[in-house]
Amino acid sequence: MRDSSPFRGLHWQPLGPSMQGARIEALAVPAPGSSTIYAGPGAGNVWKSVNNGMTWQPIFEHESAFAIGDIAVAPSNSEIVWVGTGEVQPRHSGPAYAGTGAFKSTNGGRTWDNMGLADTYHIGKVVIHPKNPDVVYVAAMGHFRSLNQERGVFRTMNGGRTWEKVLYISERTGVIDLVMDPADPKTLFASAWQMPNGAESGIYRTTDGGNTWKQLRAGLPAGPMGRSGLDIAAGNSRVIYAFIDNWAKWKPDTASTASGTTGNEQRQIVGGEVYRSADRGETWQRANTEDLYQVFSIYGWKFCDVRVSPDNENEIYILGNRAFHSTDGGRTYQRIGETIRRVHNTEGTAMHLDHHELWIDPANPDRLLLGNDGGVHQSYDRGSTWLHLNNLPIGQFYFVSVDMQDPYMIFGGTQDDGALYAPSDYRPDDEPAANDAWRHVWLDRWTGGDAFVTLPDPTDSRYVYYEHQNGDMLRMNLAAGNPFSGGPATENIRPRAPRGEAPWRFGWYTPFIISRHEPRTLYAGGNVVVKSQNRGGQWRAISSDLSDPAGDERAVVPTGTITMLSESRFAPGILYAGTESGKLFLTRDDGRNWKNISAGLPKKWISRIVASDYDAATVYVSLTGYREDDFTAYLYRSTDYGATWTAIANNLPAESINVVREDPQNANLLYLGTDAGVYVSLDRGAHWQSLCADLPTTPVQDLVIHPREHELIIATHGRSMFLMDIRSLQALNDQVRAAELHLFDVRPVRLKWAAPREVPPFPPRGRARIHYWLMQPGNVTIAILNAEGETIRTLQTKGLTGLNDAVWDIRADNGRDAPSGVYQITVTAGSREISTTVTVKP
C-alpha cells in the first residue's frame, strides 16, 4: 500500500527524543577491536555506527519487520550480516512484537533479503560458521501465545536458500539461545525454553553440526526450568556456563547463603542460578555459592544472558535487573560499576536497570558493550565506568498529547524511560551535534521508569498529569525543576476506594482523560470508572464493576480492567469505556446508568474509543488481538450510540490497530496507527491509503492532530516521535484531485537566527514546506522569487502522482540566508505552472 499511495510523496519529520534511550536486545561487532557496531533495539529497527557509537545510521528501516531479536556478522566476511527478527522477551504487559523471519545482507547492511522462517515470530540467536558463511544456525522461539511447529533450531547449508529444522522439542517449546564451540564448529549447545517455564525446558548439545542432539541433564536442576543463557570459554572450550531461571520451589536452604537477597519473605522459586561444566556439558555443577535471586527474582523471562571473558575462563558476567561480575568461576559476584557519562545530558543519576546484551571485545577484554532498557553503554575498564551512547532516537512511546502554547509542547510516556516533553519546533536533524531538547516530566534515579498517559493541565502550563503502572497517577509541577517521581514537585493523585470497600483494580496502564467540559474534572478506568472534580484530589466511582475476572499476568485478559475511555464533546456525562475482553459500555448520564453496547464487536482488547466530534451518536472503536497472535485489523463505527456496528477496516492490511482519530478540520478524514505504520481515509473508513511515506517500519501506538497548527504527531513504540504537516490532506477534495497540478497555500515561516547556544530549546531555522498535487509523475521545478521578481533559489525534484512535499530552507542559491519579506513560489510541472506566496517573518 505504501508504494501505490497518493501520499507517498509526503514527508515525516523526526522529532526525537534520543537522550532517553530504549531497550537494546542485540549488539554485534564485525571483528575484534572494530569501531563498527550494530545495535538492535527491541522494537527500533537496526542501527549501525562506524565511529564507535558517536553517530548512528538506521540500516533496516523499510523491511517487513522492525522488532529485533539478534544480529550476527560472519567471522569470515564482515559484509555478511544476519538479523533475526521478533522480540525475545515474552512480555505480558507492554507490547512484545513478532518478526517476519531471518534477514541477510551481503553489503554491510545497505540492502537486505528476507531468507524465510517467517512463522518463527521470535528469533533468539543467529550463529554463523567461522569459516563458511553459508552455514548458519537460527534459534527460534516460535509463537509466544499460541502453538506452532516452526520453532527450535534451524540450519542452512546454502546461505539461507533452504532450511532444515534440526532440533525440535514440541509445538509449545522453542529455543532461545545457541552457542558454537570455538574449537569445533560442529559442536553447538542450545537452550530450549517452554515459556514461561516447564518440563520441556533444558540444554541440548550436538557434536555433528546439528544432525543429532542430546539433552544434557547430569548436574542440572530438575526443574521446572524457565529461560536459560549459555556461553563457552574462548580459551578452553571444555568450559561452558549456563545461567538458568530455576522455577523449582524455593526453600531457605536452597543456597548456602541468602545474603544480599531481596523479597525472600514472599519468595516462591529458586530463581537465577549459574551452572558450570568443565567437560563440554557432560556434567554440570552449580557454580554460585551465594544466592542470586536478587539478579532478576521472578523476571527470568527477560534476562539470563551470561558472558565469559575471552582471556579468563573463570571471569564471567551475568545480566538481570542489574549486571554482575565474577572472577572466581561464578562462585561470588559483585555488581558492575555504575559511574556514567553520557553523550546527551539527562537528569538520571545511575545506570539504567534491565540488561539484555553484553559484548566483550576479544582483542581487548577491558572493552565492553552493554545493551539495556536505557540504550547502549560502552566501557573500557571491564565495567567500572561507562559512556552512555544515548544518541539513538528509539523511544518506545505509549501515548502522546499536546498543549496550546506557541510553540506548542509535545508530551508522551514511554516504556521504562519516563515521561518526556519538548517544543514542537525542535528538529534534531537540524543540529545533530546539539543537546537533545527533550526534557523529563518525570523519571526515576536510574534514568527510567514506565510512563503512559501524560496530559498537560489545560488551565496551567506548569502542571502535567502522568502515571506509573497499575493506577499510580501523579501531578507534576514542571516549574519546580525536580523531575524525580516522589519529589517535592510531585502530587500523588492515585485513585483509592473508600475505606472499608474492596480496593479498585487497575491495569498495566490506566486510561485517564481530562473532561472536555470542565478542566478540573478527571476520569480514569480500572475495574470501575472513577471521577475527580478537583484535579485528582478526591475520587469516586461512577460505575459498578465493569471488568472481567482477572487472569494471570500472561493471560489474554490479565486484569480484566478498562483499557480506554472517551468523552463526547456534545454534552457532559456522555462517556464510553472499553475493556480488555472487548466489552464496551456507554453512559449518557455521567455514570448513573451504563449500557453494554458490545453486541456486534469481536471479543478482543479495546485499543481505542473515539466519540465523534461531528455527530453525537457516532463513535469509532478499534480492537487488537495481538495477545492471541491474531493480527487482524479490527475497526468499527456506530452511528447510533453503539446499537449497531459497521466494520470499516475494509482494505487495511492484517496489522493490529492501536489508535484511530478524526481530523479536527475535515469530517471525512480519519487517521489510523497500527503495529506497522500509519493510514488515512478520505471517506470515513470506506477506503484506506498508506500514510507511511518515508516513515520507517514502526508501530504507531498513538497519534494526535494539533488543531491550530494542522500538524499530525505520531508516537511510535521504538522510533520516538514524528510530525507531518497535513494542511494539504485537510484541503484535499475532488476538485484538487482532478487537477493536473495544484499548489497549496504555504504557511508563514519565521527566520530564527542561531546565536551561540549552550542549552536547549534551540531556536530552529524557518523552513517553508511546499505542498503540491500532481496528476502525473514527472520533473518539477520550484522557483523562489523575491519582491523584485528575481529568482533567488531553484529547487529541482521528481514529483510523484498525488501529494508531494518540498522544503525551502530560507536560503538563496548562493547559500546566504534570505531576509524577511514576502516571496513568490512558482511550481512548474510539464506545461503547467502555478504560483503562491510565502511570508518570511524576522
Secondary structure, 3 states (H helix, E strand, C coil): CCCCCCCCECCCEEEECCCCCCCEEEEECCCCCCCCEEEEECCCCCEEECCCCCCCEECCCCCCCCCEEEEEECCCCCCCEEEEECCCCCCCCCCCCCCCCEEEECCCCCCCEECCCHHHCCEEEEEECCCCCCCEEEEECCCCCCCCCCCEEEEECCCCCCCEEEECCECCEEEEEEEEECCEEEEEEEEEEECCCECCCEEEEECCCCCCCEEECCCCCCCCEEEEEEEECCCCCCCEEEEEEEEEECCCCCCCCCCCCCCHHHCCEEEEEEEEECCCCCCCEECCCCCCHHHHCCCHHHCCCEEECCCCCCCEEEECCCEEEECCCCCCCEECCCEEEECCCCCCCCCCCCEEEEEECCCCCCCEEEEECCEEEEECCCCCEEEEECCCCCCEEEEEEECCCCCCEEEEEECCECEEEEECCCCCCCCCCCCCCCEEEEECCCCCECCCCCEECCCCCCEEEEECCCCCEEEEEHHHCCCECCCCCEEECCCCCCCCCCCCCCCCCCCEEECCCCCCCEEEECCCEEEECCCCCCCEECCCCCCCCCCCCCCCCCCCCEEEEEECCCCCCCEEEEECCCCEEEECCCCCCCEECCCCCCCCEEEEEEECCCCCCCEEEEEEEHHHCEEEEEEEEECCCCCCCEECCCCCCCCCEEEEEECCCCCCCEEEEECCEEEEECCCCCCCEECCCCCCCCCEEEEEEECCCCEEEEEEECCCEEEEECHHHHHCCHHHHHCCEEECCCCCEECCCCCCCCCCCCCCCCCEEEEEEECCCEEEEEEEECCCCCEEEEEEEEECCEEEEEEECCECCCCCECCCEEEEEEEEECCEEEEEEEEEEC
